[in-house]
Amino acid sequence: MKKFVCFLAALICVCSAALAADFDLPVQYPLNENGEATVNDVDFSAYRDTDDNNRVFYEIFVGSFSDSDGDGIGDLRGIINRIDYLNDGDPQSGASLGIEGLWLTPIFSSSTYHKYDVNDFYAVDPSFGTMDDLKELIALCHERNVKLILDFPINHTGTQNRWFKNFINAHLMNNPDNDYYDFYVWRAKGDAMPAGRHFSQYQNTGIYFESNFADTMPELNFDNALVKEALLNAAKFYLELGIDGFRFDAAKYIYYGDNASSAAFWAWYIGELKQMKPELYTVAEVWDGDSIIDQYIPFTNCFNFTTSQTSGLIAETAKAGDVNRFTAYVEQYQNKIRALRDDAQNTFFIANHDTDRAAGYLTVASGQMKMAANLYLLSPGSPFIYYGEEIGLRGARGGANTDANRRLAMLWGDGDAVKNPVGSTYDASKQTPYSVSDLFHMSDGLYNYYKRLIMIRKANPEIARGEYTALTVPDSKAGGFLVTWEGGTVAVFHNTTQRTVKFNLSQVTDQVFTVLSASIGIENASFDGTILTLGGQTSAVLR
């Protein structure tokens, strides 16, 4: 559709420049009679409903997402109330965001707002709801073919955990025969402490427990068979409830500084869980370079940190970078992880709860936020969106050096009482002025952009699943790739610059394409014979 700017949109833009400076207002697809952006121009003829794990996941920091009971804390009932926002059960409706998987940050009983210091793996934290709420959410997700995975932080627990209390009591009673005596990694006063590792003294006793993340996060002893059995049983409990998998926090720290031993633990642990649930989906946080992550790929998917955050390859490419460098990396990475495990999946993201928000370094007004979304959502595997990314939510650790600033309240604009977490100091004047309600009727706003982008990905299932081959566009920063799956072949091209690029496909690939399946971006794309014209900051899908 030819790009145009209507008189009314221009008038609104002039009158509301201060508020609208961070969003594009030109209409690229129309509004229906309800004022909703329609996306029914997406061709779903190639769509196939699949039950594999090559799907778009959405990370929810539970306490900041949606509050159902007015206490200011997000909860499971809040997610249930928003399920149709995430996925309404109809992939072609265009009425929901179209999320295919949910990752919930820890929901277990805990003493902190973030819940990464678990006190009881078998209890939902009361501020988040009940076990019945979780069961209801599982059922709703499965009705919509949405997979639900839980964040499972098992490297450490909280000091209020029954296991830790029993551990301390066993030491105070000087009872090494107690099952909990060696449940945690510990040293006695006067012992040599391992270099590079942190140990905290328990009150004024001679007991020192390993606590590399915080003094309130004692680390479990994975050389103890009872510990491994306890953690295995906890995970199986949730698989029995219907949970589809887990995100494993701090995976490389199971044995601090020893990746080989940590990877061996995950090989055993995940192997045991897959005996119970063969289709189990797991993804691990191994915050390191590819060469370290490779040691874990044979057993689990891992987040790709090379491409994420402000210095990552996605952000670099979205800022008018060379697409050919990005696609060459993806091809190399895909081939490498598939050689390590046949069903290994690429797991791209640009930000999560431990990083500064992407909208702070990839602004919406510049088009970079949209280009970044194109690059990673139109890529193979299982990309992860961080809640609020689709509305340009901002947040950074800043001078206060607090992660709470990266986990701010979702802006719904409909009276939702959810508040920023304890410890947040983010300047509200720097936050996006737009809520979900504002963007819902803004046809070219970021929310509807993400919605359409996810639909394009679903309508071309080869993108997520196909054999990937990078394509180089000569003498240009524009680039793309081929993907072939179950007899279908698709080509995707990106132009991250602000200048229109035109090239002959016959000089790029021997594959013949006949249809411009979709285009999405700041400008437009056209396809005539073998000539593809890509406007600035625009991507195209050819079949």
C-alpha positions as CSV (number, residue, x, y, z in Angstrom):
1,M,0.0,0.0,0.0
2,K,1.3,3.4,-0.9
3,K,2.5,5.4,2.1
4,F,0.4,8.5,2.8
5,V,-0.2,11.0,5.5
6,C,-3.7,12.3,5.8
7,F,-4.5,15.9,6.7
8,L,-6.0,14.9,10.1
9,A,-2.9,12.9,11.1
10,A,-0.7,15.8,10.1
11,L,-2.8,18.2,12.2
12,I,-2.7,15.9,15.2
13,C,1.1,15.5,14.8
14,V,1.6,19.3,14.7
15,C,-0.7,20.0,17.7
16,S,0.7,17.1,19.8
17,A,4.4,17.2,18.8
18,A,5.6,17.1,22.4
19,L,3.7,13.9,23.1
20,A,4.0,12.2,19.7
21,A,7.7,12.9,19.1
22,D,8.6,9.3,19.9
23,F,6.1,7.6,17.5
24,D,5.4,7.6,13.8
25,L,1.9,8.7,12.7
26,P,1.8,8.0,9.0
27,V,-0.9,5.3,8.3
28,Q,0.5,2.1,6.7
29,Y,-2.6,0.0,7.2
30,P,-6.1,1.1,8.0
31,L,-8.3,1.2,11.1
32,N,-11.5,-0.8,11.2
33,E,-14.9,0.5,12.4
34,N,-13.8,0.1,16.0
35,G,-10.7,2.1,15.5
36,E,-8.4,-1.0,15.7
37,A,-5.5,-1.4,13.4
38,T,-6.3,-4.2,10.9
39,V,-3.7,-6.6,9.8
40,N,-5.8,-8.8,7.5
41,D,-3.6,-7.9,4.6
42,V,-1.2,-10.6,5.8
43,D,-1.5,-13.7,3.6
44,F,-2.0,-16.7,5.8
45,S,-2.2,-19.3,2.9
46,A,1.1,-20.8,4.0
47,Y,0.1,-20.9,7.7
48,R,0.4,-24.2,9.5
49,D,-0.6,-24.7,13.2
50,T,2.4,-26.4,14.8
51,D,3.1,-27.6,18.3
52,D,6.8,-27.2,18.2
53,N,8.8,-24.7,20.3
54,N,9.8,-22.4,17.4
55,R,7.4,-19.7,18.7
56,V,7.4,-16.1,20.0
57,F,7.8,-16.0,23.8
58,Y,6.9,-13.1,26.0
59,E,8.7,-12.6,29.4
60,I,6.4,-11.3,32.2
61,F,8.0,-9.9,35.3
62,V,4.9,-10.9,37.3
63,G,4.9,-8.2,40.0
64,S,5.0,-5.4,37.4
65,F,2.6,-6.7,34.8
66,S,-1.0,-6.4,35.8
67,D,-2.7,-6.1,39.2
68,S,-6.1,-7.8,39.8
69,D,-6.8,-6.8,43.4
70,G,-5.7,-3.2,43.8
71,D,-2.7,-3.8,46.0
72,G,-0.3,-2.4,43.4
73,I,1.5,-5.7,42.8
74,G,1.1,-7.6,39.6
75,D,-0.3,-11.2,40.0
76,L,-1.3,-14.3,38.3
77,R,-5.0,-13.2,38.2
78,G,-3.8,-10.1,36.4
79,I,-2.1,-12.2,33.7
80,I,-5.3,-14.2,33.4
81,N,-7.3,-11.0,32.9
82,R,-4.9,-10.0,30.2
83,I,-4.7,-13.3,28.3
84,D,-6.8,-12.1,25.4
85,Y,-4.3,-9.2,25.1
86,L,-1.5,-11.7,24.7
87,N,-3.4,-14.3,22.7
88,D,-7.1,-14.6,21.9
89,G,-6.8,-18.1,20.4
90,D,-7.1,-17.0,16.8
91,P,-3.8,-16.5,15.1
92,Q,-5.4,-14.7,12.1
93,S,-7.7,-12.3,14.0
94,G,-5.2,-9.5,14.5
95,A,-7.1,-8.7,17.8
96,S,-4.3,-9.8,20.1
97,L,-0.5,-9.5,20.2
98,G,-0.2,-13.1,19.1
99,I,2.2,-14.4,21.7
100,E,2.9,-18.1,21.5
101,G,4.7,-18.7,24.7
102,L,4.9,-17.1,28.2
103,W,7.9,-17.0,30.5
104,L,7.0,-16.0,34.0
105,T,9.7,-14.7,36.3
106,P,9.7,-16.6,39.7
107,I,6.3,-17.0,41.2
108,F,7.4,-19.0,44.3
109,S,7.2,-17.9,48.0
110,S,10.0,-15.4,48.6
111,S,11.1,-12.5,50.8
112,T,11.8,-10.1,47.9
113,Y,9.9,-8.3,45.2
114,H,11.8,-10.2,42.5
115,K,11.4,-13.7,44.0
116,Y,14.8,-15.1,42.9
117,D,15.5,-16.1,46.5
118,V,12.9,-18.9,46.9
119,N,11.6,-19.8,50.3
120,D,9.3,-22.6,49.2
121,F,9.3,-24.1,45.7
122,Y,5.9,-25.7,46.4
123,A,4.0,-22.5,47.1
124,V,2.9,-19.5,45.0
125,D,3.9,-16.3,46.7
126,P,0.7,-14.9,48.3
127,S,1.2,-11.5,46.7
128,F,1.0,-13.3,43.3
129,G,-2.1,-15.4,44.1
130,T,-2.7,-19.1,44.6
131,M,-1.9,-22.5,43.1
132,D,-5.4,-22.6,41.7
133,D,-4.7,-19.3,39.8
134,L,-1.6,-21.0,38.3
135,K,-3.7,-24.0,37.3
136,E,-6.3,-21.7,35.6
137,L,-3.6,-19.8,33.8
138,I,-2.1,-23.1,32.5
139,A,-5.5,-24.2,31.2
140,L,-6.1,-20.9,29.5
141,C,-2.7,-20.9,27.8
142,H,-3.2,-24.5,26.5
143,E,-6.6,-23.6,25.1
144,R,-4.8,-21.0,23.0
145,N,-1.8,-23.2,22.1
146,V,0.4,-21.0,24.2
147,K,3.3,-22.7,26.1
148,L,3.9,-21.6,29.7
149,I,7.4,-21.8,31.2
150,L,8.4,-20.9,34.7
151,D,11.6,-19.3,35.8
152,F,13.3,-21.9,38.0
153,P,16.1,-20.3,40.1
154,I,17.8,-23.4,41.7
155,N,21.4,-22.2,42.0
156,H,20.5,-20.6,45.3
157,T,17.5,-20.2,47.7
158,G,16.4,-17.6,50.3
159,T,17.6,-17.7,53.9
160,Q,14.0,-18.2,55.0
161,N,13.8,-21.4,53.1
162,R,13.1,-24.4,55.3
163,W,16.1,-26.2,53.7
164,F,18.4,-23.4,54.8
165,K,16.9,-23.2,58.3
166,N,17.5,-27.0,58.7
167,F,21.0,-26.6,57.4
168,I,21.8,-23.9,60.0
169,N,20.2,-25.9,62.8
170,A,22.2,-29.0,61.9
171,H,25.4,-27.0,62.2
172,L,24.4,-25.3,65.4
173,M,23.7,-28.7,66.8
174,N,27.0,-30.0,65.4
175,N,25.1,-32.9,63.8
176,P,26.9,-33.9,60.6
177,D,24.6,-36.9,60.3
178,N,21.6,-34.6,59.6
179,D,20.4,-34.8,56.0
180,Y,20.6,-31.0,55.7
181,Y,24.2,-30.6,57.2
182,D,25.7,-30.4,53.6
183,F,22.7,-29.0,51.8
184,Y,24.5,-25.8,51.0
185,V,28.1,-25.0,50.2
186,W,29.8,-23.9,53.4
187,R,33.1,-23.3,55.1
188,A,34.0,-23.1,58.8
189,K,35.7,-20.2,60.4
190,G,39.4,-20.4,59.7
191,D,39.0,-22.5,56.5
192,A,40.7,-21.3,53.3
193,M,38.0,-19.6,51.1
194,P,38.0,-20.4,47.4
195,A,39.4,-17.6,45.3
196,G,36.8,-15.4,43.5
197,R,33.9,-16.8,45.5
198,H,31.9,-15.0,48.2
199,F,31.0,-16.6,51.6
200,S,28.7,-14.9,54.2
201,Q,29.0,-15.5,57.9
202,Y,25.8,-16.7,59.6
203,Q,25.2,-14.1,62.3
204,N,28.1,-14.4,64.8
205,T,28.7,-18.2,64.3
206,G,31.6,-20.0,62.7
207,I,29.4,-21.0,59.8
208,Y,30.2,-19.4,56.4
209,F,27.9,-20.2,53.4
210,E,28.5,-19.5,49.8
211,S,26.5,-16.5,48.5
212,N,27.9,-15.1,45.3
213,F,24.8,-13.2,44.3
214,A,23.8,-11.8,47.7
215,D,24.2,-12.5,51.4
216,T,20.5,-13.5,51.4
217,M,21.0,-16.1,48.6
218,P,22.8,-19.1,50.0
219,E,24.0,-21.5,47.3
220,L,23.0,-25.1,47.2
221,N,25.5,-28.0,47.2
222,F,25.1,-29.9,44.0
223,D,27.5,-32.6,45.1
224,N,24.8,-33.7,47.5
225,A,22.4,-36.3,46.0
226,L,19.6,-35.2,48.4
227,V,19.8,-31.6,47.0
228,K,19.6,-32.9,43.4
229,E,16.6,-35.1,44.3
230,A,14.8,-32.3,46.1
231,L,15.2,-30.0,43.1
232,L,14.2,-32.7,40.7
233,N,11.0,-33.4,42.6
234,A,10.1,-29.7,42.7
235,A,10.4,-29.4,39.0
236,K,8.4,-32.5,38.4
237,F,5.6,-31.1,40.6
238,Y,5.1,-28.3,38.1
239,L,5.3,-30.6,35.1
240,E,2.5,-32.6,36.7
241,L,0.5,-29.4,36.9
242,G,0.9,-28.9,33.2
243,I,3.8,-26.5,32.9
244,D,5.6,-26.8,29.5
245,G,9.1,-26.1,30.6
246,F,11.5,-23.9,32.5
247,R,13.9,-21.0,32.2
248,F,16.9,-21.7,34.3
249,D,18.5,-18.8,36.1
250,A,22.3,-18.4,36.6
251,A,22.9,-21.8,34.9
252,K,26.6,-21.5,34.7
253,Y,27.0,-20.9,38.4
254,I,25.9,-24.4,39.6
255,Y,29.6,-25.0,40.1
256,Y,31.1,-21.5,40.3
257,G,33.8,-21.1,37.7
258,D,33.5,-24.6,36.4
259,N,31.4,-24.7,33.2
260,A,32.2,-28.4,32.5
261,S,30.7,-29.5,35.8
262,S,27.8,-27.1,35.6
263,A,26.9,-28.3,32.1
264,A,27.2,-31.9,33.3
265,F,24.6,-31.2,36.0
266,W,22.2,-29.7,33.4
267,A,22.7,-32.8,31.2
268,W,21.6,-35.0,34.1
269,Y,18.8,-32.7,35.4
270,I,17.1,-32.0,32.1
271,G,17.6,-35.6,31.0
272,E,15.7,-36.7,34.1
273,L,12.9,-34.2,33.4
274,K,12.6,-35.3,29.8
275,Q,12.0,-38.8,30.9
276,M,8.8,-37.5,32.4
277,K,8.0,-35.0,29.7
278,P,9.8,-35.7,26.4
279,E,8.5,-32.5,24.7
280,L,9.9,-30.3,27.6
281,Y,11.1,-26.9,26.6
282,T,14.1,-25.4,28.4
283,V,16.1,-22.3,28.0
284,A,19.1,-21.4,30.2
285,E,20.7,-18.1,31.2
286,V,24.4,-18.6,30.4
287,W,25.5,-15.0,30.4
288,D,28.7,-15.3,28.5
289,G,30.2,-15.5,25.0
290,D,29.3,-18.1,22.4
291,S,32.2,-20.4,23.2
292,I,31.0,-20.8,26.8
293,I,27.4,-21.1,25.8
294,D,28.3,-23.9,23.4
295,Q,29.1,-26.2,26.3
296,Y,25.4,-26.1,27.4
297,I,23.7,-26.3,24.0
298,P,23.9,-30.1,23.8
299,F,21.4,-30.2,26.7
300,T,19.3,-27.0,26.6
301,N,18.6,-23.9,24.5
302,C,20.4,-20.8,25.7
303,F,19.8,-17.1,25.4
304,N,22.0,-15.5,22.8
305,F,23.9,-12.7,24.5
306,T,26.1,-11.9,21.5
307,T,23.2,-10.3,19.8
308,S,21.4,-8.7,22.8
309,Q,21.6,-5.4,24.7
310,T,22.9,-2.0,23.7
311,S,26.2,-3.4,22.4
312,G,24.8,-6.5,20.8
313,L,24.6,-7.3,17.1
314,I,20.9,-6.7,16.8
315,A,21.2,-3.1,18.1
316,E,24.3,-2.5,16.1
317,T,22.5,-3.6,12.9
318,A,19.3,-1.8,13.6
319,K,21.3,1.5,13.8
320,A,21.9,1.5,10.0
321,G,24.4,-1.3,10.4
322,D,25.4,-4.0,7.8
323,V,22.6,-6.6,7.6
324,N,25.0,-9.0,5.8
325,R,27.2,-9.2,8.9
326,F,24.1,-10.0,11.0
327,T,22.8,-12.7,8.7
328,A,26.3,-14.3,8.3
329,Y,26.5,-14.6,12.1
330,V,23.0,-16.1,12.3
331,E,23.9,-18.7,9.6
332,Q,27.1,-19.6,11.4
333,Y,25.4,-19.8,14.8
334,Q,22.5,-21.9,13.5
335,N,24.9,-24.4,11.9
336,K,27.0,-24.6,15.0
337,I,24.2,-25.2,17.5
338,R,22.5,-27.7,15.2
339,A,25.8,-29.6,15.0
340,L,25.8,-29.8,18.8
341,R,22.1,-30.8,19.0
342,D,19.7,-31.6,16.1
343,D,16.8,-29.6,17.6
344,A,18.8,-26.8,19.1
345,Q,17.1,-23.4,18.7
346,N,18.3,-19.9,18.3
347,T,17.0,-17.7,21.2
348,F,17.2,-14.0,20.4
349,F,16.2,-11.1,22.6
350,I,17.1,-7.5,22.8
351,A,16.4,-6.9,26.5
352,N,15.1,-8.6,29.7
353,H,14.6,-8.0,33.4
354,D,18.4,-7.9,34.0
355,T,19.2,-5.4,31.3
356,D,18.3,-1.8,30.5
357,R,15.2,-1.4,28.4
358,A,15.7,-1.5,24.6
359,A,13.6,1.6,24.0
360,G,16.2,3.6,25.9
361,Y,19.0,2.9,23.3
362,L,16.8,2.0,20.3
363,T,14.4,4.9,20.1
364,V,11.0,4.6,18.5
365,A,11.2,8.0,16.7
366,S,14.4,7.0,14.9
367,G,12.8,3.8,13.5
368,Q,15.5,1.7,15.2
369,M,13.2,0.0,17.7
370,K,11.1,-1.2,14.8
371,M,14.1,-2.4,12.8
372,A,15.5,-4.3,15.8
373,A,12.1,-6.0,16.1
374,N,12.2,-7.0,12.4
375,L,15.7,-8.4,12.8
376,Y,15.1,-10.7,15.7
377,L,11.4,-11.6,15.3
378,L,11.9,-12.5,11.6
379,S,14.7,-14.9,12.6
380,P,14.7,-18.6,13.3
381,G,14.0,-20.3,16.6
382,S,12.3,-18.8,19.7
383,P,12.6,-15.0,20.1
384,F,11.7,-13.5,23.5
385,I,9.9,-10.2,23.9
386,Y,10.2,-8.5,27.3
387,Y,6.8,-7.2,28.5
388,G,6.3,-3.6,27.6
389,E,8.7,-3.7,24.7
390,E,5.7,-3.5,22.4
391,I,4.8,-0.1,23.8
392,G,8.3,1.3,24.0
393,L,8.4,1.0,27.8
394,R,11.7,2.5,29.1
395,G,13.8,1.8,32.2
396,A,17.5,1.7,33.1
397,R,19.5,0.9,36.2
398,G,20.9,4.4,36.2
399,G,22.9,6.2,38.9
400,A,20.9,4.4,41.6
401,N,22.3,1.1,40.3
402,T,19.1,-0.7,40.9
403,D,17.6,-3.5,38.7
404,A,14.1,-2.4,39.9
405,N,14.4,0.4,37.3
406,R,14.5,-2.3,34.6
407,R,11.3,-3.9,35.9
408,L,8.8,-1.0,35.9
409,A,5.1,-1.2,35.8
410,M,3.3,-2.0,32.6
411,L,1.4,1.0,31.3
412,W,-2.2,-0.1,30.5
413,G,-4.0,3.2,30.5
414,D,-7.2,1.6,31.8
415,G,-7.0,2.0,35.5
416,D,-4.8,-1.0,36.3
417,A,-3.3,-0.3,39.7
418,V,0.0,-2.0,39.1
419,K,2.9,0.0,40.5
420,N,6.7,0.2,40.1
421,P,8.6,-2.3,42.3
422,V,10.2,-1.5,45.6
423,G,13.5,0.3,45.1
424,S,12.7,1.8,41.7
425,T,13.9,5.4,41.2
426,Y,13.3,5.9,37.5
427,D,12.4,9.5,36.5
428,A,8.8,9.3,35.4
429,S,9.3,12.2,33.0
430,K,11.6,10.0,31.0
431,Q,9.0,7.3,30.6
432,T,7.1,6.8,27.3
433,P,3.9,8.9,27.3
434,Y,1.9,6.1,25.7
435,S,0.0,3.3,27.3
436,V,-1.5,0.2,25.7
437,S,-4.8,2.0,25.4
438,D,-3.2,5.0,23.6
439,L,-1.4,2.7,21.1
440,F,-4.3,0.4,20.6
441,H,-5.9,2.8,18.1
442,M,-2.7,4.2,16.7
443,S,-2.4,2.3,13.4
444,D,1.3,2.8,13.0
445,G,2.2,2.9,16.6
446,L,4.7,0.3,18.0
447,Y,2.1,-2.0,19.6
448,N,0.2,-2.6,16.3
449,Y,3.6,-2.9,14.5
450,Y,4.6,-5.8,16.8
451,K,1.2,-7.4,16.3
452,R,1.5,-7.3,12.5
453,L,5.2,-8.4,12.6
454,I,4.2,-11.5,14.7
455,M,1.4,-12.3,12.2
456,I,3.9,-12.1,9.3
457,R,6.2,-14.5,11.1
458,K,3.3,-17.0,11.7
459,A,2.0,-16.7,8.1
460,N,5.5,-17.7,6.9
461,P,6.4,-20.7,9.1
462,E,9.6,-21.3,7.2
463,I,11.2,-18.3,8.9
464,A,11.1,-19.9,12.3
465,R,11.9,-23.5,11.3
466,G,13.7,-23.5,7.9
467,E,17.2,-24.3,6.9
468,Y,18.9,-20.9,6.9
469,T,21.2,-19.5,4.2
470,A,22.5,-15.9,4.3
471,L,22.1,-13.9,1.1
472,T,24.5,-11.0,0.4
473,V,23.3,-8.0,-1.5
474,P,26.2,-6.6,-3.5
475,D,27.5,-3.1,-2.7
476,S,24.9,-2.5,0.0
477,K,24.3,-2.7,3.7
478,A,20.9,-4.4,2.9
479,G,20.9,-8.1,3.2
480,G,18.8,-11.2,3.8
481,F,18.4,-14.9,3.9
482,L,16.7,-18.0,2.5
483,V,14.8,-20.4,4.7
484,T,13.4,-23.8,3.4
485,W,11.1,-26.0,5.4
486,E,8.7,-28.8,4.3
487,G,8.8,-27.9,0.6
488,G,8.4,-24.1,1.1
489,T,11.1,-21.5,0.6
490,V,11.0,-17.9,1.8
491,A,13.4,-15.0,1.5
492,V,13.6,-12.2,4.0
493,F,15.4,-9.0,3.2
494,H,16.2,-6.0,5.5
495,N,17.3,-2.5,4.8
496,T,18.3,-0.8,8.0
497,T,19.5,2.4,6.4
498,Q,17.2,5.4,5.6
499,R,17.9,5.2,1.8
500,T,15.9,3.2,-0.6
501,V,17.7,0.2,-2.0
502,K,16.9,-1.5,-5.3
503,F,18.5,-4.7,-6.5
504,N,18.1,-7.7,-8.9
505,L,17.3,-10.9,-7.0
506,S,18.9,-12.9,-9.8
507,Q,22.3,-11.5,-8.7
508,V,21.6,-12.6,-5.1
509,T,20.1,-16.1,-5.4
510,D,19.2,-18.7,-8.0
511,Q,15.9,-19.2,-6.2
512,V,12.9,-17.8,-8.1
513,F,10.3,-15.9,-6.1
514,T,6.9,-14.7,-7.4
515,V,5.1,-13.1,-4.5
516,L,5.9,-10.3,-2.1
517,S,4.3,-12.0,0.8
518,A,4.6,-9.0,3.2
519,S,6.6,-5.9,3.9
520,I,6.9,-4.0,7.1
521,G,8.9,-0.9,8.2
522,I,9.0,2.8,8.1
523,E,8.7,2.9,4.3
524,N,7.4,0.4,1.7
525,A,8.7,-2.4,-0.5
526,S,7.8,-3.4,-4.1
527,F,8.6,-6.4,-6.2
528,D,8.5,-6.4,-10.0
529,G,9.8,-9.5,-11.8
530,T,13.2,-9.9,-10.2
531,I,13.6,-6.4,-9.0
532,L,13.1,-5.8,-5.3
533,T,12.8,-2.2,-4.1
534,L,13.2,-1.8,-0.3
535,G,12.4,1.6,1.3
536,G,14.4,2.9,4.2
537,Q,14.2,0.9,7.5
538,T,12.0,-1.7,5.9
539,S,11.9,-5.5,5.6
540,A,10.3,-7.7,2.9
541,V,9.2,-11.3,2.8
542,L,9.2,-13.1,-0.6
543,R,7.6,-16.5,-1.5
